[in-house]
Amino acid sequence: MPAGHQHLIRVAAVEDLDALQALARRTIDACYRAFLGDEAVDWFLDSGASDAHVKTYLEQGKVYHLSHDGQIAGVSILDGPTIDVMMIDPDHHRRGLGRALLRQAESTLFAHHAAIRLESFAGNTAANSFYEACGWSPGRRLEAEGPAKVEYTKHRRMD
């Protein structure tokens, strides 16, 4: 991360909801079209499902946000042993913020679970390469309704 830039990760509060929903919509719009297609992304964004997802988990205290230089630049949702959502605003990619947010999520989950997981779209090669570079192991391909996903796992180190 460039010197002089500050970031903070904390549990999101109700007043963060609009900014977090907007970040998720921007990220989905900018980053998911290449592997999901315009029609699927437009449908998903127009359905309100993304906004509802963030709101539901925020109300449960499971949403974290990363602020960078005072602005919300990343969001993660943690549910049980799972990183349910992990997004960095497209304008802030390739600055080390994703690694910082992922490390925090791992630390939080490893405090309660020996093995943690996440799912990623099989076609999201940029995210999948990132997870693998951060020590996550790809596992089974999840074939459910909609686009295929890959399950990634990581185990707490026993030093």
Phi and psi in radians as a Rosetta constraint file:
Dihedral C 1 N 2 CA 2 C 2 CIRCULARHARMONIC -1.025 0.35
Dihedral N 2 CA 2 C 2 N 3 CIRCULARHARMONIC 2.505 0.35
Dihedral C 2 N 3 CA 3 C 3 CIRCULARHARMONIC -1.065 0.35
Dihedral N 3 CA 3 C 3 N 4 CIRCULARHARMONIC 2.538 0.35
Dihedral C 3 N 4 CA 4 C 4 CIRCULARHARMONIC 1.574 0.35
Dihedral N 4 CA 4 C 4 N 5 CIRCULARHARMONIC -0.197 0.35
Dihedral C 4 N 5 CA 5 C 5 CIRCULARHARMONIC -1.665 0.35
Dihedral N 5 CA 5 C 5 N 6 CIRCULARHARMONIC 2.396 0.35
Dihedral C 5 N 6 CA 6 C 6 CIRCULARHARMONIC -1.997 0.35
Dihedral N 6 CA 6 C 6 N 7 CIRCULARHARMONIC 2.472 0.35
Dihedral C 6 N 7 CA 7 C 7 CIRCULARHARMONIC -2.353 0.35
Dihedral N 7 CA 7 C 7 N 8 CIRCULARHARMONIC 2.667 0.35
Dihedral C 7 N 8 CA 8 C 8 CIRCULARHARMONIC -2.430 0.35
Dihedral N 8 CA 8 C 8 N 9 CIRCULARHARMONIC 2.363 0.35
Dihedral C 8 N 9 CA 9 C 9 CIRCULARHARMONIC -2.036 0.35
Dihedral N 9 CA 9 C 9 N 10 CIRCULARHARMONIC 2.261 0.35
Dihedral C 9 N 10 CA 10 C 10 CIRCULARHARMONIC -2.622 0.35
Dihedral N 10 CA 10 C 10 N 11 CIRCULARHARMONIC 2.901 0.35
Dihedral C 10 N 11 CA 11 C 11 CIRCULARHARMONIC -1.128 0.35
Dihedral N 11 CA 11 C 11 N 12 CIRCULARHARMONIC 2.331 0.35
Dihedral C 11 N 12 CA 12 C 12 CIRCULARHARMONIC -1.252 0.35
Dihedral N 12 CA 12 C 12 N 13 CIRCULARHARMONIC 2.605 0.35
Dihedral C 12 N 13 CA 13 C 13 CIRCULARHARMONIC -1.951 0.35
Dihedral N 13 CA 13 C 13 N 14 CIRCULARHARMONIC 2.884 0.35
Dihedral C 13 N 14 CA 14 C 14 CIRCULARHARMONIC -0.926 0.35
Dihedral N 14 CA 14 C 14 N 15 CIRCULARHARMONIC -0.686 0.35
Dihedral C 14 N 15 CA 15 C 15 CIRCULARHARMONIC -1.192 0.35
Dihedral N 15 CA 15 C 15 N 16 CIRCULARHARMONIC -0.197 0.35
Dihedral C 15 N 16 CA 16 C 16 CIRCULARHARMONIC -1.526 0.35
Dihedral N 16 CA 16 C 16 N 17 CIRCULARHARMONIC -0.168 0.35
Dihedral C 16 N 17 CA 17 C 17 CIRCULARHARMONIC -0.944 0.35
Dihedral N 17 CA 17 C 17 N 18 CIRCULARHARMONIC -0.917 0.35
Dihedral C 17 N 18 CA 18 C 18 CIRCULARHARMONIC -1.031 0.35
Dihedral N 18 CA 18 C 18 N 19 CIRCULARHARMONIC -0.766 0.35
Dihedral C 18 N 19 CA 19 C 19 CIRCULARHARMONIC -1.162 0.35
Dihedral N 19 CA 19 C 19 N 20 CIRCULARHARMONIC -0.666 0.35
Dihedral C 19 N 20 CA 20 C 20 CIRCULARHARMONIC -1.211 0.35
Dihedral N 20 CA 20 C 20 N 21 CIRCULARHARMONIC -0.712 0.35
Dihedral C 20 N 21 CA 21 C 21 CIRCULARHARMONIC -1.111 0.35
Dihedral N 21 CA 21 C 21 N 22 CIRCULARHARMONIC -0.727 0.35
Dihedral C 21 N 22 CA 22 C 22 CIRCULARHARMONIC -1.123 0.35
Dihedral N 22 CA 22 C 22 N 23 CIRCULARHARMONIC -0.717 0.35
Dihedral C 22 N 23 CA 23 C 23 CIRCULARHARMONIC -1.071 0.35
Dihedral N 23 CA 23 C 23 N 24 CIRCULARHARMONIC -0.788 0.35
Dihedral C 23 N 24 CA 24 C 24 CIRCULARHARMONIC -1.086 0.35
Dihedral N 24 CA 24 C 24 N 25 CIRCULARHARMONIC -0.770 0.35
Dihedral C 24 N 25 CA 25 C 25 CIRCULARHARMONIC -1.098 0.35
Dihedral N 25 CA 25 C 25 N 26 CIRCULARHARMONIC -0.755 0.35
Dihedral C 25 N 26 CA 26 C 26 CIRCULARHARMONIC -1.080 0.35
Dihedral N 26 CA 26 C 26 N 27 CIRCULARHARMONIC -0.752 0.35
Dihedral C 26 N 27 CA 27 C 27 CIRCULARHARMONIC -1.166 0.35
Dihedral N 27 CA 27 C 27 N 28 CIRCULARHARMONIC -0.806 0.35
Dihedral C 27 N 28 CA 28 C 28 CIRCULARHARMONIC -1.058 0.35
Dihedral N 28 CA 28 C 28 N 29 CIRCULARHARMONIC -0.795 0.35
Dihedral C 28 N 29 CA 29 C 29 CIRCULARHARMONIC -1.069 0.35
Dihedral N 29 CA 29 C 29 N 30 CIRCULARHARMONIC -0.772 0.35
Dihedral C 29 N 30 CA 30 C 30 CIRCULARHARMONIC -1.427 0.35
Dihedral N 30 CA 30 C 30 N 31 CIRCULARHARMONIC -0.564 0.35
Dihedral C 30 N 31 CA 31 C 31 CIRCULARHARMONIC -1.913 0.35
Dihedral N 31 CA 31 C 31 N 32 CIRCULARHARMONIC -0.306 0.35
Dihedral C 31 N 32 CA 32 C 32 CIRCULARHARMONIC -1.733 0.35
Dihedral N 32 CA 32 C 32 N 33 CIRCULARHARMONIC -0.239 0.35
Dihedral C 32 N 33 CA 33 C 33 CIRCULARHARMONIC -1.098 0.35
Dihedral N 33 CA 33 C 33 N 34 CIRCULARHARMONIC -0.618 0.35
Dihedral C 33 N 34 CA 34 C 34 CIRCULARHARMONIC -1.066 0.35
Dihedral N 34 CA 34 C 34 N 35 CIRCULARHARMONIC -0.569 0.35
Dihedral C 34 N 35 CA 35 C 35 CIRCULARHARMONIC -2.003 0.35
Dihedral N 35 CA 35 C 35 N 36 CIRCULARHARMONIC -0.270 0.35
Dihedral C 35 N 36 CA 36 C 36 CIRCULARHARMONIC -1.794 0.35
Dihedral N 36 CA 36 C 36 N 37 CIRCULARHARMONIC -0.427 0.35
Dihedral C 36 N 37 CA 37 C 37 CIRCULARHARMONIC 1.605 0.35
Dihedral N 37 CA 37 C 37 N 38 CIRCULARHARMONIC 2.708 0.35
Dihedral C 37 N 38 CA 38 C 38 CIRCULARHARMONIC -1.087 0.35
Dihedral N 38 CA 38 C 38 N 39 CIRCULARHARMONIC -0.770 0.35
Dihedral C 38 N 39 CA 39 C 39 CIRCULARHARMONIC -1.070 0.35
Dihedral N 39 CA 39 C 39 N 40 CIRCULARHARMONIC -0.796 0.35
Dihedral C 39 N 40 CA 40 C 40 CIRCULARHARMONIC -1.153 0.35
Dihedral N 40 CA 40 C 40 N 41 CIRCULARHARMONIC -0.742 0.35
Dihedral C 40 N 41 CA 41 C 41 CIRCULARHARMONIC -1.156 0.35
Dihedral N 41 CA 41 C 41 N 42 CIRCULARHARMONIC -0.800 0.35
Dihedral C 41 N 42 CA 42 C 42 CIRCULARHARMONIC -1.062 0.35
Dihedral N 42 CA 42 C 42 N 43 CIRCULARHARMONIC -0.761 0.35
Dihedral C 42 N 43 CA 43 C 43 CIRCULARHARMONIC -1.058 0.35
Dihedral N 43 CA 43 C 43 N 44 CIRCULARHARMONIC -0.830 0.35
Dihedral C 43 N 44 CA 44 C 44 CIRCULARHARMONIC -1.086 0.35
Dihedral N 44 CA 44 C 44 N 45 CIRCULARHARMONIC -0.815 0.35
Dihedral C 44 N 45 CA 45 C 45 CIRCULARHARMONIC -1.139 0.35
Dihedral N 45 CA 45 C 45 N 46 CIRCULARHARMONIC -0.745 0.35
Dihedral C 45 N 46 CA 46 C 46 CIRCULARHARMONIC -1.199 0.35
Dihedral N 46 CA 46 C 46 N 47 CIRCULARHARMONIC -0.433 0.35
Dihedral C 46 N 47 CA 47 C 47 CIRCULARHARMONIC -1.243 0.35
Dihedral N 47 CA 47 C 47 N 48 CIRCULARHARMONIC -0.353 0.35
Dihedral C 47 N 48 CA 48 C 48 CIRCULARHARMONIC 1.428 0.35
Dihedral N 48 CA 48 C 48 N 49 CIRCULARHARMONIC 0.042 0.35
Dihedral C 48 N 49 CA 49 C 49 CIRCULARHARMONIC -1.086 0.35
Dihedral N 49 CA 49 C 49 N 50 CIRCULARHARMONIC -0.689 0.35
Dihedral C 49 N 50 CA 50 C 50 CIRCULARHARMONIC -1.109 0.35
Dihedral N 50 CA 50 C 50 N 51 CIRCULARHARMONIC -0.828 0.35
Dihedral C 50 N 51 CA 51 C 51 CIRCULARHARMONIC -1.045 0.35
Dihedral N 51 CA 51 C 51 N 52 CIRCULARHARMONIC -0.774 0.35
Dihedral C 51 N 52 CA 52 C 52 CIRCULARHARMONIC -1.117 0.35
Dihedral N 52 CA 52 C 52 N 53 CIRCULARHARMONIC -0.681 0.35
Dihedral C 52 N 53 CA 53 C 53 CIRCULARHARMONIC -1.071 0.35
Dihedral N 53 CA 53 C 53 N 54 CIRCULARHARMONIC -0.859 0.35
Dihedral C 53 N 54 CA 54 C 54 CIRCULARHARMONIC -1.064 0.35
Dihedral N 54 CA 54 C 54 N 55 CIRCULARHARMONIC -0.785 0.35
Dihedral C 54 N 55 CA 55 C 55 CIRCULARHARMONIC -1.082 0.35
Dihedral N 55 CA 55 C 55 N 56 CIRCULARHARMONIC -0.814 0.35
Dihedral C 55 N 56 CA 56 C 56 CIRCULARHARMONIC -1.019 0.35
Dihedral N 56 CA 56 C 56 N 57 CIRCULARHARMONIC -0.848 0.35
Dihedral C 56 N 57 CA 57 C 57 CIRCULARHARMONIC -1.262 0.35
Dihedral N 57 CA 57 C 57 N 58 CIRCULARHARMONIC -0.556 0.35
Dihedral C 57 N 58 CA 58 C 58 CIRCULARHARMONIC -1.080 0.35
Dihedral N 58 CA 58 C 58 N 59 CIRCULARHARMONIC -0.757 0.35
Dihedral C 58 N 59 CA 59 C 59 CIRCULARHARMONIC -1.113 0.35
Dihedral N 59 CA 59 C 59 N 60 CIRCULARHARMONIC -0.403 0.35
Dihedral C 59 N 60 CA 60 C 60 CIRCULARHARMONIC -1.605 0.35
Dihedral N 60 CA 60 C 60 N 61 CIRCULARHARMONIC -0.015 0.35
Dihedral C 60 N 61 CA 61 C 61 CIRCULARHARMONIC 1.306 0.35
Dihedral N 61 CA 61 C 61 N 62 CIRCULARHARMONIC 0.434 0.35
Dihedral C 61 N 62 CA 62 C 62 CIRCULARHARMONIC -1.878 0.35
Dihedral N 62 CA 62 C 62 N 63 CIRCULARHARMONIC 0.158 0.35
Dihedral C 62 N 63 CA 63 C 63 CIRCULARHARMONIC -1.864 0.35
Dihedral N 63 CA 63 C 63 N 64 CIRCULARHARMONIC 2.335 0.35
Dihedral C 63 N 64 CA 64 C 64 CIRCULARHARMONIC -2.057 0.35
Dihedral N 64 CA 64 C 64 N 65 CIRCULARHARMONIC 2.600 0.35
Dihedral C 64 N 65 CA 65 C 65 CIRCULARHARMONIC -2.302 0.35
Dihedral N 65 CA 65 C 65 N 66 CIRCULARHARMONIC 2.601 0.35
Dihedral C 65 N 66 CA 66 C 66 CIRCULARHARMONIC -1.862 0.35
Dihedral N 66 CA 66 C 66 N 67 CIRCULARHARMONIC 2.156 0.35
Dihedral C 66 N 67 CA 67 C 67 CIRCULARHARMONIC -1.863 0.35
Dihedral N 67 CA 67 C 67 N 68 CIRCULARHARMONIC 2.467 0.35
Dihedral C 67 N 68 CA 68 C 68 CIRCULARHARMONIC -2.235 0.35
Dihedral N 68 CA 68 C 68 N 69 CIRCULARHARMONIC 2.106 0.35
Dihedral C 68 N 69 CA 69 C 69 CIRCULARHARMONIC 0.890 0.35
Dihedral N 69 CA 69 C 69 N 70 CIRCULARHARMONIC 0.698 0.35
Dihedral C 69 N 70 CA 70 C 70 CIRCULARHARMONIC 1.492 0.35
Dihedral N 70 CA 70 C 70 N 71 CIRCULARHARMONIC -0.028 0.35
Dihedral C 70 N 71 CA 71 C 71 CIRCULARHARMONIC -2.068 0.35
Dihedral N 71 CA 71 C 71 N 72 CIRCULARHARMONIC 2.512 0.35
Dihedral C 71 N 72 CA 72 C 72 CIRCULARHARMONIC -1.187 0.35
Dihedral N 72 CA 72 C 72 N 73 CIRCULARHARMONIC 2.100 0.35
Dihedral C 72 N 73 CA 73 C 73 CIRCULARHARMONIC -2.121 0.35
Dihedral N 73 CA 73 C 73 N 74 CIRCULARHARMONIC -0.147 0.35
Dihedral C 73 N 74 CA 74 C 74 CIRCULARHARMONIC -2.712 0.35
Dihedral N 74 CA 74 C 74 N 75 CIRCULARHARMONIC 2.714 0.35
Dihedral C 74 N 75 CA 75 C 75 CIRCULARHARMONIC -2.489 0.35
Dihedral N 75 CA 75 C 75 N 76 CIRCULARHARMONIC 2.469 0.35
Dihedral C 75 N 76 CA 76 C 76 CIRCULARHARMONIC -2.371 0.35
Dihedral N 76 CA 76 C 76 N 77 CIRCULARHARMONIC 2.585 0.35
Dihedral C 76 N 77 CA 77 C 77 CIRCULARHARMONIC -2.139 0.35
Dihedral N 77 CA 77 C 77 N 78 CIRCULARHARMONIC 2.191 0.35
Dihedral C 77 N 78 CA 78 C 78 CIRCULARHARMONIC -1.971 0.35
Dihedral N 78 CA 78 C 78 N 79 CIRCULARHARMONIC 2.266 0.35
Dihedral C 78 N 79 CA 79 C 79 CIRCULARHARMONIC -2.418 0.35
Dihedral N 79 CA 79 C 79 N 80 CIRCULARHARMONIC 1.881 0.35
Dihedral C 79 N 80 CA 80 C 80 CIRCULARHARMONIC 1.067 0.35
Dihedral N 80 CA 80 C 80 N 81 CIRCULARHARMONIC -2.299 0.35
Dihedral C 80 N 81 CA 81 C 81 CIRCULARHARMONIC -1.523 0.35
Dihedral N 81 CA 81 C 81 N 82 CIRCULARHARMONIC 0.270 0.35
Dihedral C 81 N 82 CA 82 C 82 CIRCULARHARMONIC -2.020 0.35
Dihedral N 82 CA 82 C 82 N 83 CIRCULARHARMONIC 2.347 0.35
Dihedral C 82 N 83 CA 83 C 83 CIRCULARHARMONIC -1.483 0.35
Dihedral N 83 CA 83 C 83 N 84 CIRCULARHARMONIC 1.826 0.35
Dihedral C 83 N 84 CA 84 C 84 CIRCULARHARMONIC -1.399 0.35
Dihedral N 84 CA 84 C 84 N 85 CIRCULARHARMONIC -0.659 0.35
Dihedral C 84 N 85 CA 85 C 85 CIRCULARHARMONIC -2.435 0.35
Dihedral N 85 CA 85 C 85 N 86 CIRCULARHARMONIC 2.460 0.35
Dihedral C 85 N 86 CA 86 C 86 CIRCULARHARMONIC -2.569 0.35
Dihedral N 86 CA 86 C 86 N 87 CIRCULARHARMONIC 1.891 0.35
Dihedral C 86 N 87 CA 87 C 87 CIRCULARHARMONIC -2.436 0.35
Dihedral N 87 CA 87 C 87 N 88 CIRCULARHARMONIC 2.407 0.35
Dihedral C 87 N 88 CA 88 C 88 CIRCULARHARMONIC -2.030 0.35
Dihedral N 88 CA 88 C 88 N 89 CIRCULARHARMONIC 2.334 0.35
Dihedral C 88 N 89 CA 89 C 89 CIRCULARHARMONIC -0.885 0.35
Dihedral N 89 CA 89 C 89 N 90 CIRCULARHARMONIC 2.302 0.35
Dihedral C 89 N 90 CA 90 C 90 CIRCULARHARMONIC -0.941 0.35
Dihedral N 90 CA 90 C 90 N 91 CIRCULARHARMONIC -0.524 0.35
Dihedral C 90 N 91 CA 91 C 91 CIRCULARHARMONIC -1.230 0.35
Dihedral N 91 CA 91 C 91 N 92 CIRCULARHARMONIC -0.197 0.35
Dihedral C 91 N 92 CA 92 C 92 CIRCULARHARMONIC -2.027 0.35
Dihedral N 92 CA 92 C 92 N 93 CIRCULARHARMONIC 0.209 0.35
Dihedral C 92 N 93 CA 93 C 93 CIRCULARHARMONIC -1.128 0.35
Dihedral N 93 CA 93 C 93 N 94 CIRCULARHARMONIC 2.705 0.35
Dihedral C 93 N 94 CA 94 C 94 CIRCULARHARMONIC 1.136 0.35
Dihedral N 94 CA 94 C 94 N 95 CIRCULARHARMONIC 0.598 0.35
Dihedral C 94 N 95 CA 95 C 95 CIRCULARHARMONIC -2.173 0.35
Dihedral N 95 CA 95 C 95 N 96 CIRCULARHARMONIC 0.147 0.35
Dihedral C 95 N 96 CA 96 C 96 CIRCULARHARMONIC 1.520 0.35
Dihedral N 96 CA 96 C 96 N 97 CIRCULARHARMONIC -0.026 0.35
Dihedral C 96 N 97 CA 97 C 97 CIRCULARHARMONIC -1.246 0.35
Dihedral N 97 CA 97 C 97 N 98 CIRCULARHARMONIC -0.653 0.35
Dihedral C 97 N 98 CA 98 C 98 CIRCULARHARMONIC -1.076 0.35
Dihedral N 98 CA 98 C 98 N 99 CIRCULARHARMONIC -0.740 0.35
Dihedral C 98 N 99 CA 99 C 99 CIRCULARHARMONIC -1.088 0.35
Dihedral N 99 CA 99 C 99 N 100 CIRCULARHARMONIC -0.737 0.35
Dihedral C 99 N 100 CA 100 C 100 CIRCULARHARMONIC -1.106 0.35
Dihedral N 100 CA 100 C 100 N 101 CIRCULARHARMONIC -0.782 0.35
Dihedral C 100 N 101 CA 101 C 101 CIRCULARHARMONIC -1.183 0.35
Dihedral N 101 CA 101 C 101 N 102 CIRCULARHARMONIC -0.697 0.35
Dihedral C 101 N 102 CA 102 C 102 CIRCULARHARMONIC -1.141 0.35
Dihedral N 102 CA 102 C 102 N 103 CIRCULARHARMONIC -0.745 0.35
Dihedral C 102 N 103 CA 103 C 103 CIRCULARHARMONIC -1.033 0.35
Dihedral N 103 CA 103 C 103 N 104 CIRCULARHARMONIC -0.748 0.35
Dihedral C 103 N 104 CA 104 C 104 CIRCULARHARMONIC -1.114 0.35
Dihedral N 104 CA 104 C 104 N 105 CIRCULARHARMONIC -0.762 0.35
Dihedral C 104 N 105 CA 105 C 105 CIRCULARHARMONIC -1.084 0.35
Dihedral N 105 CA 105 C 105 N 106 CIRCULARHARMONIC -0.779 0.35
Dihedral C 105 N 106 CA 106 C 106 CIRCULARHARMONIC -1.042 0.35
Dihedral N 106 CA 106 C 106 N 107 CIRCULARHARMONIC -0.825 0.35
Dihedral C 106 N 107 CA 107 C 107 CIRCULARHARMONIC -1.048 0.35
Dihedral N 107 CA 107 C 107 N 108 CIRCULARHARMONIC -0.773 0.35
Dihedral C 107 N 108 CA 108 C 108 CIRCULARHARMONIC -1.105 0.35
Dihedral N 108 CA 108 C 108 N 109 CIRCULARHARMONIC -0.787 0.35
Dihedral C 108 N 109 CA 109 C 109 CIRCULARHARMONIC -1.264 0.35
Dihedral N 109 CA 109 C 109 N 110 CIRCULARHARMONIC -0.672 0.35
Dihedral C 109 N 110 CA 110 C 110 CIRCULARHARMONIC -1.180 0.35
Dihedral N 110 CA 110 C 110 N 111 CIRCULARHARMONIC -0.310 0.35
Dihedral C 110 N 111 CA 111 C 111 CIRCULARHARMONIC -1.153 0.35
Dihedral N 111 CA 111 C 111 N 112 CIRCULARHARMONIC -0.356 0.35
Dihedral C 111 N 112 CA 112 C 112 CIRCULARHARMONIC -2.178 0.35
Dihedral N 112 CA 112 C 112 N 113 CIRCULARHARMONIC -0.240 0.35
Dihedral C 112 N 113 CA 113 C 113 CIRCULARHARMONIC -2.400 0.35
Dihedral N 113 CA 113 C 113 N 114 CIRCULARHARMONIC 2.416 0.35
Dihedral C 113 N 114 CA 114 C 114 CIRCULARHARMONIC -1.362 0.35
Dihedral N 114 CA 114 C 114 N 115 CIRCULARHARMONIC -0.487 0.35
Dihedral C 114 N 115 CA 115 C 115 CIRCULARHARMONIC -2.261 0.35
Dihedral N 115 CA 115 C 115 N 116 CIRCULARHARMONIC 2.380 0.35
Dihedral C 115 N 116 CA 116 C 116 CIRCULARHARMONIC -2.192 0.35
Dihedral N 116 CA 116 C 116 N 117 CIRCULARHARMONIC 2.881 0.35
Dihedral C 116 N 117 CA 117 C 117 CIRCULARHARMONIC -2.551 0.35
Dihedral N 117 CA 117 C 117 N 118 CIRCULARHARMONIC 2.886 0.35
Dihedral C 117 N 118 CA 118 C 118 CIRCULARHARMONIC -2.693 0.35
Dihedral N 118 CA 118 C 118 N 119 CIRCULARHARMONIC 2.817 0.35
Dihedral C 118 N 119 CA 119 C 119 CIRCULARHARMONIC -2.083 0.35
Dihedral N 119 CA 119 C 119 N 120 CIRCULARHARMONIC 2.479 0.35
Dihedral C 119 N 120 CA 120 C 120 CIRCULARHARMONIC -2.380 0.35
Dihedral N 120 CA 120 C 120 N 121 CIRCULARHARMONIC 2.546 0.35
Dihedral C 120 N 121 CA 121 C 121 CIRCULARHARMONIC -1.057 0.35
Dihedral N 121 CA 121 C 121 N 122 CIRCULARHARMONIC 2.363 0.35
Dihedral C 121 N 122 CA 122 C 122 CIRCULARHARMONIC -0.994 0.35
Dihedral N 122 CA 122 C 122 N 123 CIRCULARHARMONIC -0.599 0.35
Dihedral C 122 N 123 CA 123 C 123 CIRCULARHARMONIC -1.442 0.35
Dihedral N 123 CA 123 C 123 N 124 CIRCULARHARMONIC -0.061 0.35
Dihedral C 123 N 124 CA 124 C 124 CIRCULARHARMONIC -1.516 0.35
Dihedral N 124 CA 124 C 124 N 125 CIRCULARHARMONIC 1.233 0.35
Dihedral C 124 N 125 CA 125 C 125 CIRCULARHARMONIC -1.080 0.35
Dihedral N 125 CA 125 C 125 N 126 CIRCULARHARMONIC -0.589 0.35
Dihedral C 125 N 126 CA 126 C 126 CIRCULARHARMONIC -1.127 0.35
Dihedral N 126 CA 126 C 126 N 127 CIRCULARHARMONIC -0.845 0.35
Dihedral C 126 N 127 CA 127 C 127 CIRCULARHARMONIC -1.143 0.35
Dihedral N 127 CA 127 C 127 N 128 CIRCULARHARMONIC -0.727 0.35
Dihedral C 127 N 128 CA 128 C 128 CIRCULARHARMONIC -1.129 0.35
Dihedral N 128 CA 128 C 128 N 129 CIRCULARHARMONIC -0.695 0.35
Dihedral C 128 N 129 CA 129 C 129 CIRCULARHARMONIC -1.097 0.35
Dihedral N 129 CA 129 C 129 N 130 CIRCULARHARMONIC -0.692 0.35
Dihedral C 129 N 130 CA 130 C 130 CIRCULARHARMONIC -1.078 0.35
Dihedral N 130 CA 130 C 130 N 131 CIRCULARHARMONIC -0.856 0.35
Dihedral C 130 N 131 CA 131 C 131 CIRCULARHARMONIC -1.067 0.35
Dihedral N 131 CA 131 C 131 N 132 CIRCULARHARMONIC -0.745 0.35
Dihedral C 131 N 132 CA 132 C 132 CIRCULARHARMONIC -1.146 0.35
Dihedral N 132 CA 132 C 132 N 133 CIRCULARHARMONIC -0.657 0.35
Dihedral C 132 N 133 CA 133 C 133 CIRCULARHARMONIC -1.156 0.35
Dihedral N 133 CA 133 C 133 N 134 CIRCULARHARMONIC -0.406 0.35
Dihedral C 133 N 134 CA 134 C 134 CIRCULARHARMONIC -1.651 0.35
Dihedral N 134 CA 134 C 134 N 135 CIRCULARHARMONIC 0.227 0.35
Dihedral C 134 N 135 CA 135 C 135 CIRCULARHARMONIC 1.593 0.35
Dihedral N 135 CA 135 C 135 N 136 CIRCULARHARMONIC 0.172 0.35
Dihedral C 135 N 136 CA 136 C 136 CIRCULARHARMONIC -1.465 0.35
Dihedral N 136 CA 136 C 136 N 137 CIRCULARHARMONIC 2.498 0.35
Dihedral C 136 N 137 CA 137 C 137 CIRCULARHARMONIC -1.808 0.35
Dihedral N 137 CA 137 C 137 N 138 CIRCULARHARMONIC 2.164 0.35
Dihedral C 137 N 138 CA 138 C 138 CIRCULARHARMONIC -1.230 0.35
Dihedral N 138 CA 138 C 138 N 139 CIRCULARHARMONIC 2.519 0.35
Dihedral C 138 N 139 CA 139 C 139 CIRCULARHARMONIC -2.260 0.35
Dihedral N 139 CA 139 C 139 N 140 CIRCULARHARMONIC -2.286 0.35
Dihedral C 139 N 140 CA 140 C 140 CIRCULARHARMONIC -1.220 0.35
Dihedral N 140 CA 140 C 140 N 141 CIRCULARHARMONIC 2.598 0.35
Dihedral C 140 N 141 CA 141 C 141 CIRCULARHARMONIC -1.494 0.35
Dihedral N 141 CA 141 C 141 N 142 CIRCULARHARMONIC 2.269 0.35
Dihedral C 141 N 142 CA 142 C 142 CIRCULARHARMONIC -1.741 0.35
Dihedral N 142 CA 142 C 142 N 143 CIRCULARHARMONIC 1.980 0.35
Dihedral C 142 N 143 CA 143 C 143 CIRCULARHARMONIC -1.840 0.35
Dihedral N 143 CA 143 C 143 N 144 CIRCULARHARMONIC 1.705 0.35
Dihedral C 143 N 144 CA 144 C 144 CIRCULARHARMONIC -2.160 0.35
Dihedral N 144 CA 144 C 144 N 145 CIRCULARHARMONIC -2.925 0.35
Dihedral C 144 N 145 CA 145 C 145 CIRCULARHARMONIC -1.109 0.35
Dihedral N 145 CA 145 C 145 N 146 CIRCULARHARMONIC 2.346 0.35
Dihedral C 145 N 146 CA 146 C 146 CIRCULARHARMONIC 1.657 0.35
Dihedral N 146 CA 146 C 146 N 147 CIRCULARHARMONIC -2.945 0.35
Dihedral C 146 N 147 CA 147 C 147 CIRCULARHARMONIC -1.113 0.35
Dihedral N 147 CA 147 C 147 N 148 CIRCULARHARMONIC 2.568 0.35
Dihedral C 147 N 148 CA 148 C 148 CIRCULARHARMONIC -1.119 0.35
Dihedral N 148 CA 148 C 148 N 149 CIRCULARHARMONIC 2.550 0.35
Dihedral C 148 N 149 CA 149 C 149 CIRCULARHARMONIC -2.173 0.35
Dihedral N 149 CA 149 C 149 N 150 CIRCULARHARMONIC 2.824 0.35
Dihedral C 149 N 150 CA 150 C 150 CIRCULARHARMONIC -2.082 0.35
Dihedral N 150 CA 150 C 150 N 151 CIRCULARHARMONIC 2.365 0.35
Dihedral C 150 N 151 CA 151 C 151 CIRCULARHARMONIC -1.553 0.35
Dihedral N 151 CA 151 C 151 N 152 CIRCULARHARMONIC 2.284 0.35
Dihedral C 151 N 152 CA 152 C 152 CIRCULARHARMONIC -1.962 0.35
Dihedral N 152 CA 152 C 152 N 153 CIRCULARHARMONIC 2.507 0.35
Dihedral C 152 N 153 CA 153 C 153 CIRCULARHARMONIC -2.307 0.35
Dihedral N 153 CA 153 C 153 N 154 CIRCULARHARMONIC 2.756 0.35
Dihedral C 153 N 154 CA 154 C 154 CIRCULARHARMONIC -2.593 0.35
Dihedral N 154 CA 154 C 154 N 155 CIRCULARHARMONIC 2.491 0.35
Dihedral C 154 N 155 CA 155 C 155 CIRCULARHARMONIC -1.993 0.35
Dihedral N 155 CA 155 C 155 N 156 CIRCULARHARMONIC 2.480 0.35
Dihedral C 155 N 156 CA 156 C 156 CIRCULARHARMONIC -1.092 0.35
Dihedral N 156 CA 156 C 156 N 157 CIRCULARHARMONIC 2.365 0.35
Dihedral C 156 N 157 CA 157 C 157 CIRCULARHARMONIC -1.305 0.35
Dihedral N 157 CA 157 C 157 N 158 CIRCULARHARMONIC 2.389 0.35
Dihedral C 157 N 158 CA 158 C 158 CIRCULARHARMONIC -1.842 0.35
Dihedral N 158 CA 158 C 158 N 159 CIRCULARHARMONIC 1.537 0.35
